[in-house]
Amino acid sequence: MLASVGVSCGFFPFNRTSLVGTTELEGAPKPLPLDSAFEGCGEAGSQPDYALNRLKNRVDEGTYIPVPWSVLARLPWPRRVGYRFRHQWTQGETKDVKRFEGAAVELEGYLAGFKREIPEPPNCYSTVERHKDFHLWLAEHEHGDKRRSVVVEITPRVRAAHPNWDKDHLSALVSTQVRMRVHGWLMLDQMHPEDVGGNRATLWEVHPVMAIEWLSSSGQWIALDSLSPK
């Protein structure tokens, strides 16, 4: 069962977990992912966890619900799913994750940093730069610590339609520390429990990101596709 406070995957999360404020998220639609092949890499990517890959490779849009940063960062998950492939989960563990996973969410914060990922299973371990994810750390406050961040990821399949989601535009979000928001799909990446409290606040991610915007000084949300904050 999910616990309202405590540990996850055998590790203490940086923030205690809580179910406060999760009613709307639990009741949100959670459609099956619409995934796609991409430049020679199939919908399910490469071994070992095809179910996880399909979630990461989705390309569909959703009806995004605003979720406070603090609610997502403290969202609980089954404590023993870490490092286990999804076909190894119990029915109870799968049910507990599905309670929230697959919701289309809108999350605001400040970009604490980003990096291009190494070759990974959902992208068939491709070494081509355009086939790699961008891993973003979204903090609650300006100049936030990565340890207190929520990871949001830009995938190659989605980025192909957003050429301005590049290093220059992401660097501008970091340097200006403008408030930003992402739209995307809530997903639990169970393969990183060692990072909780050290390089992220939670295993919950917004993955993939489907839209990125930043808040101008006039209070207008501007798509990163159209204009850099610099």
N, C-alpha and C positions, 0 to 999 in steps of 0.2 A: 504494500500500500504506500501511497504517497504520504510523506510526513510534512506537517506544517513548518517544522523547524528541524534542523539536524544536519546529517551528513548525506553526501551523495557519492555513489561509486566508491565508497571507502575513503573519500577525501573530504575535508571540511571546505565548503565553498567560502569565498571571501565574505559574502553576505549570507546570513541565515535565510533559508527558504521560507516562503509564505504563500498562502492561498488568498490573501487579502487582495481584493480588486480583480479577481480572475473570472468572475461570473460571466461577463460578456465574452471573454476569450474562450471559455469552455463551451459556450453556446453558439459560437460563430460557425458558419459553414466551413467544412473541410473537404473540398472536392478532391477527387483523385488527381494526381499530377498528370499533366499533358507534357510528355517529354519528347525529345527528338534526337535523331542522329545529327552529328556535326562533323563535317569534314573528315569522314572515315571512321569516326568513333560512334558506336551504336548507342541507343537510348539508355542501356543499362551499364555502359562503361566496361570496366575490366574488374576481375576478381579482386577482393574476396566478397564484398558486401553489395550485391546488386540492388537490393531493396533500398539501401541508403543512397546509392548512386542515382537511382531513379528520382528520388526526392530532390537531389542536388541538380539534376539535369532538366527540371521542369521549366517550361517556357510560357505557361499560361498566365493570364492576368486574373486578378481577383477583385472582390469588393473589400477594400482595405479598412480595417477598424483601427483607430488610434489606441495605442497601448502605452501607458506611462513607462518611461525607462525603468523606474524602480520596480514596477510590477514584473516586467520581463526578466530583469536581472535576478529577481528572487523567486522565480517560478521553480517549483520543485520538480524532480524527476526520480525515477526508481534508482535506488542507491547501488544496485549491483549490475547495471547494464554496461558499465564502462569496459571497454576493450572487447566486448562480446558482439559478434555479428548478429544481425537481427533475426536470422532464422534460429538462433540459439536462445532467444528470449522466451520467457514463460508467457502464457496467455495474459497473466496479470500484469506483467511488465509492459507488454505491448498495449494493453488497454490503458494503462496509466499514462503512457506517452501519447497515445492517440487522443487523450482527453484534451490536449492543447495543440498537438502537432498538426500542421496542414492548414492552420488559420492564416488568412491573408491579413497582414498587420502593417501599421504605419508607426514608425519609431523615430523620435527626435533625439538629437544629442550633438556632440562636438567630436570631430575626427581627431583622435589621439595619435593616429599613425596608420600606415598601410604597408603592405608588401606584396610582391608577386609570389605566388606559391610555387613549390617544387612540383614536378610531375606527380599526378595523383590518379587514383583508380577511376573516378567518374569521367576523367578526360583521357582514359586509356593510356595513362603514363606518358603522354606526349611531351616531348622536350621543346616543341615549338612554342615560342613566347605567346602567341595569340591563343593558344590552346590551354593556357594556365589561368587559374583563378586569381583575383585580387582579394586579399584578406584585409579587412578594414576593422579597426578598433574604434567603436563608438562609445564615447564617455558621456556621463550624465552632465558634467560641468565643463566649462572652458579649461583647457590645459590639463585635462584629466589624465589619470594614471591608467596604463593598459591593464593593470591588475583589477581595476574597477570598471572594466569595459565590457560591452556586449559585442561579440564578433558578428559582423555582417559581411557577406561574400558576394562578389561580382563574378559570375561564371562566363566562360567563353561563349556559350550559346546565346546568352542575353547581351553580352557586350558587343557582339557582332552588329547589333542594331544601334549601338550607342558609341560611335567612334571617339567622342569627347570624354568618355570615362577612361582617361589615360593618366599617366604619371603626372603630367603637368597640371591637369585639373584637380586631381586628388591632392597634390602638393599644395595647391592654392587653398583648398579647404583646411589643410593642416596649419598653414602659416597664418591665415587670416583668423582662424578660430571663429568663423561665422557659424551660427546655428544651422544645422542641416537636418533633413529628414529623409528617410528611405521608406519605400514601399516594397514589400516582398513577402516571402513565405516563412512562417515559423517552423523551425526544424531543430531536432535534437541531434547533435553530432557526438555520439557516444565514444568516439575514438580519441578524445583528448582530456581524460580526467586528470592527468598529471598537470595540466595547465591551469586548472581552477584555483584561483587565489594567487597565481603567479603570473599568468599572462592573459587572464580573462576572469570575469566574475561568475560565469555560468557556462554550462554546456549547451544551453539554448542559443540558437543563432537565427538571424534573418538571412535565409539562404535558399534560393537565390534572391538577390536584390533586383527588383523590376523597374524602379524609378529612383532618382536622386535629385533632391532640390536643396537650395540654400536660401536663407532668409536675408533679404536686403535691409538696408537701414530704414527704408520706408515701410517695412513690414510686409513686403510682397515676397511670396515664394517663387523662386526662379529655378527653372530646370537647368541642371548642370550641362545638359546637352546643348543649350542655347548660349550660355554665358558662364564664364569663370568668375568667381568672386574677386579676382584680381583684375 
